[in-house]
């Protein structure tokens, strides 16, 4: 396209797909897509395309999947695309300086936080876990450091009390795609106003692990609720019942008289269950209300449906290897 930019896109997961789709629908020319190598996924461990690769294949765009950019062959292939700009969204490979310098306008990154807050791998989950009132998307000019480049555009997104990692993920992915196109227009017209990041305001979003998803019921209700909501997509908060993990996908902090009576009960105890949710005592005596769960070997269910067939009343969930047991009759 004579009036658009030659774009090389690099991304892998669902978060990156809306940005690629926006570019494909724009006046810019996506000349190649880079994505992580195909890997086995799902219960059958079958090789699957990444969401970004699938989108590129469907659109007829060439796909490259190098293991790294350390060899001359991978660099030669990238150079041959003669990109005006490289757009990077949750790609998953470290780009050396030679790659950052290769396109005419360098490399732009769509990052799921309000930089310099939450640089790193898991900005969406960490912002919810920390109790941030808002998050957003930052478009930045990439530099060698971890998410340290100059900021070109910011879009803000409030975090509501019922938001989880997945809902914020989807919202930011959509907002990032819009912000990306706006930034490219500024690039073409020469109207960008880069802003240097304040390193003093930096905090890091460490990579998520399965181990940290286990709930410690001795913590406050606020901390537990944030963790459940932040980890709803992955790694998913859990606690043990009869030695097996029960996973929690949605929660809230109820405000009613039961919170006072619950203070005398051990943390991890289920003190109420109905169609509104499953109320469990936290370490500060307040309640965490579970709205969606998955029993071992079962399907993910809303508690409103779960209580029609089963009960967890008087169960006490505990941390680590201690089995959850029923208080009554033991």
C-alpha positions in Angstrom: 0.0 0.0 0.0 1.6 3.3 -1.1 0.0 5.3 1.6 0.6 2.9 4.5 3.5 1.4 6.3 5.2 -1.9 5.7 4.6 -3.7 9.0 6.2 -6.8 10.4 4.0 -8.1 13.3 5.4 -10.2 16.1 3.0 -11.7 18.7 1.8 -15.1 20.0 -1.2 -15.3 22.4 -4.8 -14.1 22.3 -3.8 -10.7 23.7 -1.9 -9.9 20.5 -4.7 -11.1 18.1 -6.8 -7.9 18.1 -3.8 -5.7 17.3 -2.9 -7.9 14.3 -6.5 -7.9 13.1 -6.6 -4.1 13.4 -3.5 -3.9 11.2 -4.9 -6.4 8.7 -8.0 -4.2 8.4 -6.1 -1.0 8.1 -4.4 0.8 5.2 -1.0 -0.6 6.4 0.6 -3.6 4.7 1.4 -6.5 7.1 4.2 -8.1 5.1 5.0 -10.9 7.7 4.0 -12.2 11.0 6.4 -13.6 13.6 5.1 -16.0 16.3 6.5 -18.5 18.7 7.1 -22.1 17.4 4.1 -24.4 17.4 3.7 -26.3 20.6 1.5 -29.2 21.9 -1.5 -28.0 23.9 -4.7 -29.3 25.4 -5.4 -32.7 26.9 -4.4 -34.5 23.7 -1.1 -32.6 23.5 -1.7 -32.0 19.8 0.4 -29.4 18.0 -1.5 -26.2 17.7 -1.0 -22.9 16.0 -0.8 -19.8 18.3 -3.8 -17.5 18.0 -1.6 -15.0 16.1 -0.3 -17.6 13.6 -3.8 -18.9 12.9 -5.0 -15.4 12.2 -2.0 -14.8 9.8 -2.5 -18.1 8.0 -6.2 -17.3 7.5 -5.2 -13.9 6.1 -2.6 -15.4 3.8 0.3 -13.5 5.5 3.7 -15.2 5.6 4.6 -16.6 9.0 8.1 -16.9 10.5 8.8 -18.9 13.7 12.5 -18.6 14.5 13.7 -20.1 17.8 15.8 -16.9 18.3 17.5 -14.0 16.5 21.0 -15.1 17.4 21.9 -16.5 14.0 22.4 -14.7 10.7 19.8 -16.7 8.9 16.9 -15.4 11.0 18.3 -11.8 10.7 18.6 -12.1 7.0 15.0 -13.3 6.6 13.7 -10.4 8.7 15.8 -7.9 6.9 14.4 -9.1 3.5 10.9 -7.9 4.5 12.2 -4.3 4.5 9.8 -3.2 7.2 9.0 0.4 8.0 8.1 -0.7 11.5 7.9 -3.8 13.6 5.0 -4.1 16.0 5.5 -6.4 18.9 2.7 -7.6 21.2 3.4 -10.4 23.7 5.8 -12.1 21.3 7.8 -14.0 23.8 11.3 -13.7 22.3 14.0 -11.3 23.3 14.8 -8.9 20.5 18.5 -7.9 20.2 19.6 -4.4 19.3 20.2 -5.4 15.7 16.5 -6.3 15.4 15.3 -3.2 17.2 17.3 -1.0 14.7 16.4 -2.9 11.6 13.0 -1.3 10.6 13.0 2.3 9.5 11.0 3.4 12.6 12.3 0.8 14.9 10.0 -1.5 17.0 6.8 -0.6 18.8 5.4 -2.6 21.7 1.8 -2.8 23.0 2.1 -3.4 26.7 -0.8 -4.2 29.1 -0.1 -1.7 31.9 0.5 2.0 32.5 4.2 2.1 32.3 6.5 2.4 34.2 4.2 0.6 36.6 4.2 -3.1 36.0 7.0 -3.7 33.6 7.4 -7.4 32.9 5.5 -10.6 32.1 2.2 -10.4 34.0 1.1 -6.8 34.3 -2.6 -7.5 34.1 -2.8 -10.0 36.9 -0.3 -8.1 39.1 -2.3 -4.9 38.8 -5.5 -6.6 40.1 -3.6 -8.5 42.7 -2.2 -5.3 44.1 -5.6 -3.6 44.2 -4.9 -1.0 41.6 -7.9 1.2 40.8 -6.9 1.5 37.2 -4.6 0.0 34.6 -4.3 0.5 30.9 -2.2 0.1 27.7 1.1 1.7 26.8 2.5 1.9 23.3 6.2 2.3 23.6 9.3 2.5 21.4 11.2 -0.6 22.2 14.7 -0.4 23.8 17.0 -3.2 25.0 15.9 -3.0 28.7 12.8 -4.7 30.0 9.8 -2.4 29.0 12.0 0.6 29.4 11.4 2.4 26.1 9.9 5.9 25.6 6.1 6.0 25.9 4.2 7.1 22.8 0.6 6.6 23.9 -1.4 5.6 27.0 -4.9 4.5 27.3 -6.5 4.2 30.8 -8.9 1.4 32.0 -10.6 1.3 35.4 -10.5 -1.9 37.4 -13.9 -2.7 38.9 -14.5 -4.8 42.0 -15.9 -7.6 39.9 -13.1 -7.5 37.2 -10.9 -10.5 36.8 -7.7 -11.1 34.8 -9.7 -12.3 31.8 -12.1 -9.4 31.6 -9.2 -6.8 31.9 -7.2 -8.9 29.4 -9.9 -8.7 26.8 -10.6 -5.0 27.4 -6.9 -4.0 27.2 -6.4 -6.2 24.1 -9.1 -4.3 22.3 -8.0 -0.9 23.6 -4.4 -1.7 22.6 -5.4 -2.4 19.0 -7.1 1.0 18.7 -4.2 2.8 20.4 -1.7 1.1 18.1 -3.4 2.4 14.9 -3.5 5.9 16.4 0.2 5.7 17.2 1.0 4.6 13.7 -0.9 7.5 12.3 1.2 9.8 14.5 4.3 8.1 13.2 3.3 8.7 9.6 2.5 12.4 10.2 5.4 13.0 12.5 3.3 14.2 15.4 4.4 11.7 18.1 5.5 13.2 21.4 7.6 10.5 23.1 7.7 10.5 27.0 10.7 9.1 28.9 9.7 6.7 31.6 10.3 7.7 35.2 12.5 4.8 36.5 11.8 5.9 40.1 8.1 4.9 39.6 8.9 1.4 38.3 7.5 -1.8 39.7 7.8 -5.3 38.1 5.1 -7.8 37.2 6.9 -11.1 37.9 5.9 -14.1 35.9 3.0 -16.1 37.3 3.6 -19.5 38.8 1.2 -22.4 39.7 2.5 -22.5 43.3 1.4 -19.0 44.1 -2.2 -19.8 43.1 -2.8 -21.8 46.2 -5.0 -19.7 48.6 -3.7 -19.0 52.1 -6.9 -18.5 54.1 -4.9 -16.9 56.9 -4.6 -13.8 54.7 -7.2 -11.1 54.7 -10.4 -11.3 52.7 -9.3 -8.4 50.5 -6.0 -10.1 49.5 -7.7 -13.5 48.8 -10.4 -11.9 46.7 -7.9 -10.0 44.6 -5.9 -13.2 44.0 -8.9 -15.2 42.9 -10.0 -12.5 40.5 -6.5 -11.8 39.2 -5.7 -15.5 38.5 -9.1 -16.5 37.0 -7.7 -17.4 33.6 -4.4 -18.8 34.7 -3.0 -20.2 37.0 -6.4 -20.2 38.7 -6.6 -19.9 42.5 -7.3 -23.1 44.4 -7.5 -24.7 47.8 -7.6 -28.4 48.9 -10.7 -30.4 49.6 -10.2 -34.1 50.5 -6.6 -33.7 49.3 -7.5 -32.5 45.9 -7.7 -28.9 44.4 -10.9 -27.0 44.2 -10.5 -24.1 41.8 -12.1 -20.7 42.2 -12.8 -18.4 39.2 -14.9 -15.5 40.5 -15.3 -13.9 44.0 -16.4 -10.8 45.8 -16.5 -9.3 49.3 -20.0 -9.6 50.8 -21.3 -6.9 53.2 -23.7 -8.4 55.6 -24.1 -9.4 59.3 -22.5 -12.8 58.7 -19.1 -11.3 58.5 -19.2 -10.4 62.2 -20.3 -13.9 63.3 -17.7 -15.5 61.2 -14.8 -14.0 63.2 -15.0 -16.9 65.8 -14.7 -19.6 63.1 -11.4 -20.9 61.7 -10.2 -19.4 58.5 -11.0 -21.5 55.5 -14.4 -22.5 56.9 -17.5 -22.5 54.7 -20.1 -20.7 56.7 -22.9 -20.1 54.1 -23.9 -21.3 50.7 -26.8 -20.3 48.5 -27.4 -19.1 45.0 -25.6 -15.9 45.7 -22.3 -17.7 46.4 -20.2 -19.7 48.8 -19.0 -17.7 51.9 -15.6 -18.7 53.3 -13.9 -17.1 56.3 -10.6 -15.3 55.8 -7.8 -14.7 58.3 -9.2 -11.3 59.4 -12.6 -12.8 60.1 -14.2 -11.2 57.0 -15.8 -13.3 54.3 -14.8 -14.1 50.7 -17.8 -15.0 48.5 -17.1 -17.5 45.8 -19.3 -17.2 42.7 -17.8 -19.8 40.3 -15.8 -23.0 41.1 -14.6 -26.3 39.7 -14.5 -29.5 41.9 -11.8 -32.1 41.3 -12.6 -33.9 38.0 -15.7 -31.7 37.4 -16.7 -28.9 35.2 -16.5 -25.2 36.0 -19.9 -24.2 37.5 -21.6 -21.1 38.9 -22.2 -21.7 42.6 -25.9 -21.0 41.8 -25.9 -24.3 39.8 -23.5 -26.1 42.1 -25.6 -25.9 45.2 -28.5 -27.6 43.4 -26.6 -30.8 43.5 -23.9 -30.6 46.2 -23.0 -28.9 49.4 -19.7 -27.7 50.9 -21.4 -26.3 54.1 -19.1 -26.7 57.1 -16.1 -27.8 55.0 -12.8 -26.2 56.0 -10.3 -25.6 53.3 -6.7 -25.6 54.3 -3.4 -24.7 52.8 -0.7 -27.1 51.5 -0.9 -30.8 52.1 -3.5 -30.6 54.9 -6.7 -32.1 53.6 -9.9 -30.0 53.8 -12.2 -31.7 56.3 -15.8 -31.3 57.4 -16.0 -29.7 60.8 -19.2 -31.5 61.7 -18.7 -35.2 62.7 -14.8 -35.0 62.9 
